[in-house]
């Protein structure tokens, strides 16, 4: 019987999959949300009703 852990196609496991911290330069270059209004979506009345129904379910 073969050892599945020795497979070359195995996906890595452990802390190597965790994201690393950003450097100071990366943080300085990151985009900044200037207004919460940027997140608003313009929905039609039907889309708004469907969205509200999905949230309620």
C-alpha positions as CSV (number, residue, x, y, z in Angstrom):
1,X,0.0,0.0,0.0
2,X,1.4,3.4,-0.9
3,X,1.8,6.3,1.5
4,X,-0.7,9.1,0.4
5,X,1.4,11.7,2.2
6,X,4.3,11.2,-0.2
7,X,2.2,12.1,-3.3
8,X,3.8,14.9,-5.3
9,X,0.3,16.2,-6.2
10,X,-0.7,16.7,-2.5
11,X,-1.9,20.1,-1.5
12,X,0.3,21.7,1.2
13,X,-1.0,21.7,4.8
14,X,-0.3,23.7,7.9
15,X,0.7,27.2,8.6
16,X,2.3,27.6,5.1
17,X,-1.3,28.3,3.9
18,X,-1.8,31.2,6.2
19,X,-1.5,34.7,4.6
20,X,1.7,36.6,5.6
21,X,1.6,40.1,7.1
22,X,1.9,43.0,4.8
23,X,5.1,45.0,4.8
24,X,5.0,48.7,5.6
25,X,5.4,49.5,1.9
26,X,2.5,47.2,0.9
27,X,0.3,48.8,3.6
28,X,1.1,52.3,2.4
29,X,0.3,51.3,-1.2
30,X,-3.0,49.6,-0.4
31,X,-6.2,51.3,-1.6
32,X,-8.2,53.2,1.0
33,X,-12.0,53.3,1.1
34,X,-12.7,57.0,1.0
35,X,-16.4,56.8,1.6
36,X,-18.9,54.1,2.8
37,X,-21.1,55.3,-0.1
38,X,-18.6,53.5,-2.4
39,X,-20.1,50.2,-1.2
40,X,-23.7,51.1,-2.0
41,X,-25.3,49.1,-4.8
42,X,-27.9,50.6,-7.1
43,X,-30.6,47.9,-7.3
44,X,-33.9,47.9,-9.2
45,X,-37.0,47.5,-7.0
46,X,-37.2,43.8,-8.1
47,X,-33.6,43.2,-7.2
48,X,-34.0,44.9,-3.9
49,X,-37.1,42.8,-3.1
50,X,-35.2,39.6,-4.0
51,X,-32.2,40.7,-1.9
52,X,-34.4,41.4,1.1
53,X,-36.2,38.1,0.7
54,X,-32.8,36.2,0.5
55,X,-31.7,38.0,3.7
56,X,-34.9,37.1,5.5
57,X,-34.7,33.4,4.6
